[in-house]
Amino acid sequence: MHRKSSLAMGKTFLNRIFHSVALVALVIGLSPAVADAAPRKGTVAKKTVAKKTYAGKRVAKSFSARSRTSVVRIVPARPSYGQLAGLHSVQDQLDLKSSVALVIDQDTREVLFSKNDSAVLPIASLTKLMTGLVVSEAKLPMEEMITITQDDVDTEKGSRSRLRVGAMLTRGELLHLALMSSENRAAHALGRTYPGGLDAFVSVMNAKARALGMKGTKYVEPTGLSSNNQSSAQDLATLVNTAYNDPVLREFSTSPGHQVEVGNRTLQFNNTNRLVKNPGWDIGLQKTGYISEAGQCLVMQAKIAGRKLIMVFLDSAGKLSRIGDAERVRRWVESNPVTVPSGGNTVIRQVSG
């Protein structure tokens, strides 16, 4: 009896220690699964149970089946091309978080702000702006039904999509979703069903870039998932200026949300740029983008202080930093106008970073 009591007390003591470890793990931000996972027969000595991002680094948490001790491995996040090139070390007077930025007057082409604007970097889903331009200029029937196939599934980054294989949408709906909510399968399907197929579509994308004078730009596919889709802020400003002349691209890219019927389901898609819903912004065209190699990216045409401006932000660090940079530029433009007496136009002092 005394032995059973001692065993029970020992078990209780161990349980208290184990639950204390669980509490500590919870406080420091580890998954409860790490602390509470009990070993089973036949399990390996160490098993990874969770991954999360913490302070810009991936944290892989694992436990030992024998000792029940948690192990944390810090895996550095993959640096962007801009970080590898040292572009983030360049300072500017607005303290932008984007390593590349360009703001120009759309009408006069005057450069108001520039920072590493000739650097050629991956552009992620900003690619879809050229995808949309090529589709629109091809004058293909927008009501034609297109089926999402296995070929449209992302094998580059493994990104998810709510457009299942077999889903049927019109070309117009796919274009809307590609520009507004950056739908990768939609963009790929648009390129795949172009006359001549995907290779022909990419060739037209590059030919259009050359025709526009976008000398530093290269496309290898229509979604932006590949880091080999690259451009500069200068080239992208040219693209935005051209795309703005297309009313379909203006409407679709700035739409706050859109519903599509897919089979017996109604799917709601929203704009990836929260600024389109902000009444303080007058945005005529926009596109966002992100892959780890490119960082957070944003291009916009917007009216600020009575002027139509084109803004390009590339390789911004942090999920909301590209939006913050746009807000910083807007406040700077609104607070620093200079009136030219002869023409009566507002001119903003040029700044280079």
Buried (B, 14 or more C-beta within 10 A) or exposed (E): EEEEEEEEEEEEEEEEEBEEBBEEBBEEEBBEEBBBBEBEEEEEEEEEBBEEEEEEEBBBBBBBBEEBEBEBEEEEEEEBBBBEBEBBEBEBEBEBBBBBBBBBBBEEEBBBBBBBBEBBBBBBBBBBBBBBBBBBEEEBEBEEEBEBBEEBBBEBBEBEBBBEEEBEBBBBBBBBBBBBBBBBBBBBBBBBBBEEEBEEBBEBBBEBBEEBEBEBBBBBBBBBBBBEBBBBBBBBBBBBBBBBEBEBBBEBBBBEEBEBEBEEEEBEBBBBBEBBEEEEBEBBBBBBBBBBBBBBBBBBBBEBEEBBBBBBBBBBBBEEBBBBBBBBBBEBBEEEBEEEEEEEBBBBEEBEB
